[in-house]
Amino acid sequence: MSSSEFSKVDPSDLLEATKRDLREARDTVYELSAELGELRIQLDVIKAEVQEARDRNWVIINSFTWKFVRLLLTPKRLLVRLLNIRGK
């Protein structure tokens, strides 16, 4: 390219193209920022659901019935492990 080819570029066209690119980049940042906010809200909802499930499991595992049945079935589990039997 010769120096005469560079002079054919109009500076105002270059400025307008740069402004357009900056506006497009800004719009993309706004869109991605909004999407990120939505994903954070979804993450918070999922975290709350997981915590509720953990709370329910904690209540079940610490109930008298769960502990009693587990105590009753411990000898069977031990025998199955020792004898390597696949019982039902």
C-alpha positions, 0 to 999 in steps of 0.5 A: 500500500502506498501513502496515497491509498491511506489518504483516501480514507476519510477521517469522518468515516473512520470516526463514525465507524468507530462510534458505531462499533462502540455503540454496538459494544456498549449494547452487547455489554448491557445485554450480557449484564442483564443476562448475568442478572437473570442467571444470578436470580436463577442461581439464588432460586436453585440454592434456596431449593437445595437448602430446602431439600437439605432441611427436609433430609435433615428432619427425616434422618434425625427422626425417631423412626429413621433411627429406629429402623436403621438400628434394626437393619444394621445386623442385616447390613453387616451380615450382607457385607461379611458374607458378600451376599446380595440380599433384598 
